[in-house]
C-alpha cells in the first residue's frame, strides 16, 4: 500500500507527506549530549543555547504548482534576544498582530538546498498560536526561487522519498 507511516500519530496515510519537520535546530546537536541538559533549554517550539543563542520553530512553505497545494519545511530560525522576547510575549497573549515581521537565519540545513543553513529569512507571526511563517529573503538562492515560483509535485516527492 503506497503512503507512509506517520511518526507523529503512528497511523498509515495513503499519500506522501507534504512536509518535513525538524524536531531540533542544528546548533542543538553542536552541544555534546552530556552537556545538553545544562546548556540547552528546549521545547517543541523554542530553544535557547548557552543563554546566548535563541531559536524559534516555524514553517517555510513552497507552493506546489501542479495541484496548487504547498509543501512545508518545519524548520528553525535563529533570532535576536529582543525578537525572541517579543515572540514569547505575543505567543503568551495571542496578540500576533502587535509584532511586525522580524529577521532571522535558518537554523535547519535543508539538504536539497545547499547553503540554506544560516540563510536570511523574514519571520511573520500567525494568529491562533500557529507556528510562524519563514520567508527567504534572497531572490537568488534556489530555496528563495522555489518559494516564490513554486515546485513540481515530483520535486516535492523527491524531498520525502528518502524517508518513505
C-alpha positions as CSV (number, residue, x, y, z in Angstrom):
1,X,0.0,0.0,0.0
2,X,1.6,3.3,-1.0
3,X,1.9,6.1,1.5
4,X,3.8,6.5,4.8
5,X,3.7,5.6,8.4
6,X,3.4,8.9,10.4
7,X,6.0,9.4,13.0
8,X,3.7,11.7,15.0
9,X,0.3,9.9,15.1
10,X,1.6,6.4,14.2
11,X,-1.1,5.9,11.6
12,X,-0.6,4.9,7.9
13,X,-1.6,7.6,5.5
14,X,-2.3,6.7,1.8
15,X,-0.5,9.7,0.4
16,X,3.1,11.0,0.6
17,X,3.7,13.6,3.3
18,X,3.6,17.3,2.3
19,X,6.1,18.4,4.9
20,X,9.3,17.6,6.6
21,X,9.8,18.8,10.2
22,X,13.0,19.2,12.2
23,X,12.5,18.5,15.9
24,X,15.6,20.4,16.9
25,X,17.6,23.3,15.5
26,X,21.0,22.3,14.1
27,X,23.0,24.1,16.8
28,X,21.3,21.9,19.4
29,X,23.4,19.0,18.0
30,X,26.6,21.0,18.3
31,X,26.3,20.8,22.1
32,X,27.7,17.5,23.3
33,X,24.9,15.2,24.6
34,X,26.2,15.0,28.2
35,X,26.1,18.9,28.4
36,X,22.7,19.5,26.8
37,X,20.7,19.3,30.0
38,X,22.8,22.1,31.5
39,X,23.4,24.2,28.4
40,X,20.1,24.0,26.4
41,X,16.5,25.0,27.2
42,X,14.3,23.3,24.6
43,X,10.6,22.7,23.8
44,X,8.9,21.7,20.6
45,X,8.8,25.4,19.5
46,X,11.6,27.2,21.4
47,X,15.3,26.7,22.1
48,X,18.0,28.6,23.9
49,X,21.6,27.5,23.8
50,X,24.0,28.8,26.4
51,X,21.7,31.7,27.2
52,X,23.1,33.5,24.1
53,X,21.5,31.8,21.0
54,X,17.8,32.0,20.5
55,X,15.7,29.8,18.1
56,X,12.1,29.5,17.2
57,X,10.3,26.9,15.1
58,X,8.3,27.8,12.1
59,X,7.3,26.7,8.6
60,X,8.8,27.6,5.3
61,X,6.2,26.9,2.6
62,X,6.8,26.1,-1.1
63,X,3.9,26.3,-3.4
64,X,3.3,23.1,-5.4
65,X,2.4,24.3,-8.9
66,X,0.9,21.0,-10.2
67,X,-2.0,21.0,-7.7
68,X,-2.0,24.5,-6.2
69,X,-1.1,23.0,-2.8
70,X,2.0,23.6,-0.7
71,X,5.0,21.8,0.7
72,X,6.2,22.8,4.2
73,X,9.6,22.7,5.7
74,X,9.1,22.7,9.5
75,X,12.4,24.5,10.3
76,X,14.1,26.5,13.0
77,X,15.4,30.1,12.8
78,X,17.9,31.9,15.0
79,X,16.6,35.3,16.2
80,X,17.9,38.1,18.4
81,X,17.2,38.0,22.1
82,X,14.9,41.1,21.7
83,X,12.8,39.4,18.9
84,X,12.7,36.2,20.9
85,X,11.2,38.0,23.9
86,X,8.7,39.8,21.7
87,X,7.7,36.5,20.2
88,X,7.2,34.9,23.6
89,X,5.1,37.8,24.7
90,X,2.9,37.6,21.6
91,X,2.6,33.8,22.0
92,X,1.5,34.2,25.6
93,X,-1.1,36.8,24.9
94,X,-2.1,35.5,21.4
95,X,-1.5,39.0,20.0
96,X,0.5,38.3,16.9
97,X,-0.8,41.5,15.2
98,X,1.3,43.6,17.6
99,X,4.6,42.1,16.3
100,X,5.7,43.1,12.8
101,X,7.7,40.7,10.7
102,X,11.3,40.3,12.0
103,X,14.6,38.9,10.7
104,X,16.1,35.5,11.4
105,X,18.5,33.0,10.0
106,X,17.6,29.4,9.2
107,X,19.0,27.0,11.8
108,X,18.0,23.9,9.9
109,X,20.0,22.8,6.9
110,X,17.6,21.8,4.2
111,X,19.6,19.1,2.3
112,X,18.1,19.6,-1.1
113,X,19.2,23.3,-0.9
114,X,22.9,23.6,-0.3
115,X,23.8,26.7,1.5
116,X,20.4,27.0,3.2
117,X,21.8,26.9,6.7
118,X,22.1,30.5,8.1
119,X,20.1,31.8,5.1
120,X,18.3,35.0,6.0
121,X,14.5,34.8,6.4
122,X,11.7,37.1,7.4
123,X,9.5,35.7,10.2
124,X,5.8,36.5,10.2
125,X,3.6,35.5,13.1
126,X,0.2,34.0,12.6
127,X,-2.9,34.0,14.8
128,X,-4.2,31.1,16.9
129,X,-0.8,30.1,18.2
130,X,0.2,28.7,14.8
131,X,3.9,28.4,14.1
132,X,5.3,31.5,12.3
133,X,5.9,31.5,8.6
134,X,9.5,31.9,7.3
135,X,10.1,33.7,4.0
136,X,13.5,33.5,2.3
137,X,15.0,37.0,1.8
138,X,17.3,36.0,-1.1
139,X,15.9,36.2,-4.5
140,X,18.9,34.3,-6.0
141,X,19.2,31.3,-3.6
142,X,17.4,28.2,-5.1
143,X,15.2,28.0,-1.9
144,X,14.1,31.6,-2.4
145,X,13.4,31.0,-6.1
146,X,11.3,27.9,-5.3
147,X,9.4,29.7,-2.6
148,X,8.5,32.5,-5.0
149,X,7.8,30.4,-8.1
150,X,6.8,27.0,-6.8
151,X,7.9,23.4,-7.2
152,X,6.5,20.5,-9.1
153,X,4.8,17.6,-7.4
154,X,7.7,15.4,-8.5
155,X,10.2,17.7,-6.7
156,X,8.0,17.6,-3.5
157,X,8.1,13.8,-3.7
158,X,11.8,13.8,-4.1
159,X,12.2,15.6,-0.8
160,X,10.3,12.9,1.2
161,X,11.4,9.8,-0.9
162,X,14.4,9.2,1.3
163,X,12.2,8.8,4.4
164,X,9.3,6.8,3.0
